[in-house]
Amino acid sequence: GEDVEQSLFLSVREGDSSVINCTYTDSSSTYLYWYKQEPGAGLQLLTYIFSNMDMKQDQRLTVLLNKKDKHLSLRIADTQTGDSAIYFCAEISGGGGNKLTFGTGTQLKVEL
Amino acid sequence: ETGVTQSPTHLIKTRGQQVTLRCSSQSGHNTVSWYQQALGQGPQFIFQYYREEENGRGNFPPRFSGLQFPNYSSELNVNALELDDSALYLCASSPGHADAYEQYFGPGTRLTVT
């Protein structure tokens, strides 16, 4: 079955880069995602990458995908206090109604 | 803002009761998915509806049921509530069945079962 794993916590200083990592097991994943969740809020779709891509950049966000190792990462450049949140990695595979399978989330804390 | 709205925001129910949660999809989206997020966990897929038909279901018992209406708004119904049903319930809308890889979430309904 599908499984997505993330480290639980990351702390960085404001202005530094943050790198959040994720591993997944489903080799048939077609899309991989990063969502952001602030306290008491729903999920915000940050970015996603198709499985035949290695990298995607969107302003301060860079997504790297290593399909061989089933490893996904999200780099946030020039991290700001407003980036403090929980970040979820998720994957989707085509069968079963396009369900998203999420990791347990990485809590990013940005310190001054 | 995704344009996906959910009601109510918070709800407190007693074990054994029934609850209905509502979701209004983003304009033009005909696919809706529901997820349960327990405290400290990632969301878990409950089911998905496309054009009023169930299109995939996660590992949830039959007492979790849903409806999608012609205007693509949706309901999640949970019967015989249990304490473990306490969670944040999220709905997500997608532009279409083929585009269900783009899922935009609402703010959620926080359900507490006592």
Boltz contact constraints between the chains, C-beta under 6 A:
constraints:
  - contact:
      token1: [A, 31]
      token2: [B, 101]
      max_distance: 6.0
  - contact:
      token1: [A, 42]
      token2: [B, 90]
      max_distance: 6.0
  - contact:
      token1: [A, 42]
      token2: [B, 105]
      max_distance: 6.0
  - contact:
      token1: [A, 42]
      token2: [B, 106]
      max_distance: 6.0
  - contact:
      token1: [A, 42]
      token2: [B, 107]
      max_distance: 6.0
  - contact:
      token1: [A, 42]
      token2: [B, 108]
      max_distance: 6.0
  - contact:
      token1: [A, 43]
      token2: [B, 105]
      max_distance: 6.0
  - contact:
      token1: [A, 88]
      token2: [B, 42]
      max_distance: 6.0
  - contact:
      token1: [A, 92]
      token2: [B, 101]
      max_distance: 6.0
  - contact:
      token1: [A, 96]
      token2: [B, 56]
      max_distance: 6.0
  - contact:
      token1: [A, 97]
      token2: [B, 48]
      max_distance: 6.0
  - contact:
      token1: [A, 97]
      token2: [B, 55]
      max_distance: 6.0
  - contact:
      token1: [A, 97]
      token2: [B, 56]
      max_distance: 6.0
  - contact:
      token1: [A, 98]
      token2: [B, 100]
      max_distance: 6.0
  - contact:
      token1: [A, 99]
      token2: [B, 45]
      max_distance: 6.0
  - contact:
      token1: [A, 99]
      token2: [B, 56]
      max_distance: 6.0
  - contact:
      token1: [A, 102]
      token2: [B, 42]
      max_distance: 6.0
  - contact:
      token1: [A, 102]
      token2: [B, 43]
      max_distance: 6.0
  - contact:
      token1: [A, 103]
      token2: [B, 42]
      max_distance: 6.0
  - contact:
      token1: [A, 104]
      token2: [B, 41]
      max_distance: 6.0
  - contact:
      token1: [A, 104]
      token2: [B, 42]
      max_distance: 6.0
  - contact:
      token1: [A, 105]
      token2: [B, 42]
      max_distance: 6.0
